[in-house]
Amino acid sequence: MPSFGKKSIDVRATLHPLLKELCDRVVSFYNISLLVGHRNEAHQNQAYADGVSKKQWPDSKHNRFPSMAVDATPYPIPEDWGDLNGQTLHARDLNWKERVKFYEMTIVFEFAWQQMINDRPKLRNRYKLRSGKDWDGDNDYRDQGFDDLPHIELIELKEAHNG
């Protein structure tokens, strides 16, 4: 059975309890690594400057403590993911052989979230899960302006209705 390594355990410690539980469920049957949980101001602004985030401090779900967002990757990390090797970020993201691993992982997160909702139906009225594969949740991945395939976040439903 897969389990978290040291870095993932450290990232997990920064997550909201529901995200911890979700990640625990996922890793119980699908091997993942946790890359980023909480980001402090310097790390968030660097992620923005590097183009890996569209949000500056303190506007990302990663900036809350505990974090309402986690960046995860299938383990082992897909070959060359994050190492551009002379490719543009866009060219790397179009590499479907690597992208499909992240889509698979996201499906596992969505399945585990559904299990959590089935176990505790009140969660359905309080939170929803959103991923960087489909920001608007319309199941059309082609309309994405910014793909962030490792990104999984919890949204409090009062926030979802207020913008």
N, C-alpha and C positions, 0 to 999 in steps of 0.2 A: 504494500500500500504506500503511495507517495506520502511524503511529509515535507515540512518546511526546513530549509537550511538556516544557518545562523543569520544571514542578511535578511531573509524573509521574516524570520522571527522578530528581528529588530524593527522592521517596517510594520509588521502586524501590531506591535505594541503601541503604535501611534494612531491606530484606526478606531473609529466609532465602534461600540460593541456589536452592532448589527453587521457592520462590514467584517469584523473579526469572525463572527459566526458564519457569514457567507463564505469567506475565504477558507475557513476550516471545512465547510461542507464540500467546497469545490476540490480542495486538495485531497480529500478522503477518497476520491475516485478519478481525479485528473491531475496530472503533475504540472504544477505552476510554480513560478517564482514571483515574489512580490518585489517590485522595484522601488516604488515611492509611495509613501503615505503622506504624512504631514510635511509641508514645505514651509520653512521659515521665510522671512522677507527676502533675504539675500538669495536663497535658492529659487524662490518664485520669480523674482525679477530676472535672474539669470536664465531660467527656463523661458521666460518671455523674450529676452534678448536673443536667445538661441533659436527662437521660432518653434519650440516644442510645446509652448502654451500660448493661448490667445488672451490670457488674463494676467494682469499685473497684481501685485500684492495690494490689498488683501482680498481680491475678488474671486479667487479660485476656491473650489471645495477642498483643495489640498491645504488651504491656509487655516482652516479651523483646527482646533485641537479639542477633542480627538478629531481626526480627519474624516470628512464625509466622502473622500475619494481615495482610490488606490489605483496605481498603475501596476499591472501584472503582465506576465508573459508566459507562454507555454514553456515548459522545461523539458529538455534543454532549450535554451533560447535559440530561435531559428537562426540559421547560418547568415552571417553578415547583417543581422538586424541591429540597427544602431551604429554600424560601421559602414559609412557610405562608400568607402573604397572608390572615391572619385565620382560617384553617382550624385546626382542632385537628390534632395529629399523627395521630390515628386517621383523621380524614376525609381527610387527604392520602394516607395509606397505602392507603385504599380506592379511590383513583382508579386504576381498572384500566388505563386507557389509558397511564398512566405506569408502573405496576407491570409490565406485560407486557414493557417494554423491559429491566427488570432480570431477569425470568425468562429472557428470550432470552440475555442476557449470561451468566447462570449456566450455561445449557446449553453455551455455548461454553467456559466454564472447565472444565466437567465433561468435555467432549469432548477438550480439550487435555490434561487430566490423564490421561485414558484413553490418549491417544497416548504420554505420558511413561511410563506403566506398561508399555505394549506395547514401548517401546524399552528399558526397564530393568525387567524383571519383579520384581527384588528389592524395588523400591519398594512393591509391593503388600503385602508383609509388614511394612513399616516405617512407612508413612504412609497416612492416608486424608484425603480432601478433604471439608470440611464447609462449608456456606453458611448464611447467616442467613435463607434462605428456608425451611429445613427442618432445624431444629436436631437433631431426633431421627432424621433420615434415613429416615423411613417413607413418604416420597412423599405424605403427606397434609399439605398446606399449611394446611388449615383448623384444625389442632390447635395452631397456633403461639400461644404466649402473648406473644411479642415478635418481630416481624418486623424484621430488619436486612438488607434486600435488598442493600446494597452489600458486605456482609461475606463474605469468603472466607478460610478458615483451613486450615492443615495440622495434623493431629493425629498425634502419634506413637502408634502402635498400643498400646504398653505403657500409655500414658495412657488410651486408650479403654477398656481392659479393667479399669483400676484406678479408674475413676470420673472 
